[in-house]
Amino acid sequence: MKTAIVVDWLVVYAGAERVIEQMIACFPGADVFAVVDFLPEEQRAFLQGKTVITTMIQRLPFAKRWYRHYLPLMPLAIEQLDLSAYDLVLSSSHAVAKGVITGPDQLHISYVHSPMRYAWDLQHQYLQESNLDQGLKSWITRYLLHRLRLWDYASAARVDEFLCNSHYIARRIERVYRRSAAVIYPPVNIENCIFSAQKENFYVTASRMVPYKKMPLIAQAFKAMPEKRLVMIGDGPELERVQAVGADNVEILGYQETSSLMSYLSRARAFVFAGMEDFGITLVEALACGTPVIAFGQGGATEIVQDGSKGSAANGVLYSQQTVAAIIDAVQRFEQTSFCAEACAESAKKFSVNQFTEQLRDFVSHAVQKKLH
């Protein structure tokens, strides 16, 4: 089958790009389409030398730096991609990729990382964090998001089959699009993780330092536990807020290469996380290193972390509120529970690359047979 892979944008190799990488591995003859492609040369290997076909937004002024500002034009742009020559269309979508136009004899399967959070249930949080909750700019943005919601809901009808990265996102898809979605967990390169059963006396957290990850909250919690050491990895706009906490027992390393990150993950007592994720790749990587996870108990984390109260299957601790007190309580509960490094690593195996590719191939095969009959 002649196959097209459609993505929102290509600007950095991260979680969504890992899915695209394995889609290409499953369908090596596929052509790749994107709204824009500004991937740096050193991150392009996963595309297997493919030339990415882009939209008109690629050529607009300042698009490389400000492509997100062209979001109101992206629905129009994605609809201009001519996919009429393809039998199978696979879209990897967290914004507009699922909105491509296909014909009745084409099969469109969309792997949705999340319905657009900023347009749906997290709109008010997005407006506040962007300082767009008041004034004329706020009302213009609200109107544009309203139009985007109308298009997003309507374009969901163009998809034949939905896939998603967690049962949490499946519930969001049901809520927003009134469609069911099958769950195939995203591929995690657990083979690259460094397993160690020997742990050192420190905790670690790693993430982009953006507001919803709640990194300052973790720093504040450990400041209140001066006898415990925390290593923080990552950078971003919240870095200054993390540094402002000023805890002597918190070491802030900033961005680290993968090899350094894996070293810290494998040696830490536990990995601590405070954000609400759609899935949570770093949580799986920590487990693959044999390191238990202490995480906020909503979103994708609940499908990765088996709380310590569940006995031998436990691989971490979940807490119910994004507060300093809840994190402190979770750390205390963690220290009162025994965890097996081998069991943690075993629990990560269901999120492997091989699991993803097998399930994706099987799903596409069944969907093709269903379409033919």
Number of C-alpha atoms within 10 A of each C-alpha: 11 12 21 22 24 30 28 22 25 20 17 14 17 11 16 21 18 17 22 23 18 20 20 21 15 14 17 14 13 21 18 20 25 24 24 23 22 15 14 11 7 7 12 16 11 15 17 11 8 15 11 17 15 22 20 15 21 19 11 12 10 11 16 16 10 11 19 12 11 13 17 14 13 24 21 16 21 25 18 13 19 12 20 12 11 19 17 21 26 25 29 26 22 18 23 29 27 30 26 23 19 22 12 9 12 18 23 29 22 26 28 25 23 19 24 20 14 15 20 17 13 11 16 15 16 18 16 12 13 10 12 18 18 10 9 10 12 16 13 12 15 18 12 14 19 14 13 22 18 11 15 22 15 12 19 22 14 19 20 16 20 20 23 26 23 28 20 20 23 24 16 21 22 12 12 17 16 13 16 16 22 15 18 20 24 25 23 26 17 22 13 13 23 19 24 18 15 12 17 12 11 17 25 25 27 24 19 18 23 17 16 15 18 20 26 21 21 25 27 21 20 23 20 14 15 13 8 14 17 26 20 23 22 20 19 13 11 19 17 12 15 22 14 12 17 13 20 11 18 24 16 18 12 16 17 13 9 10 12 11 21 20 15 24 31 28 23 24 23 29 26 27 27 26 23 18 20 20 25 22 21 20 25 29 27 31 31 33 29 33 34 34 31 28 27 26 22 18 18 22 26 19 15 23 26 21 21 21 13 11 12 12 17 21 30 28 25 26 20 12 13 17 16 19 13 16 26 18 13 21 22 12 17 21 12 10 13 14 21 16 21 17 18 26 24 16 19 22 18 16 21 18 19 15 16 20 19 12 14 19 14 12 16 17 12 12 17 17 9 9 13 9 6
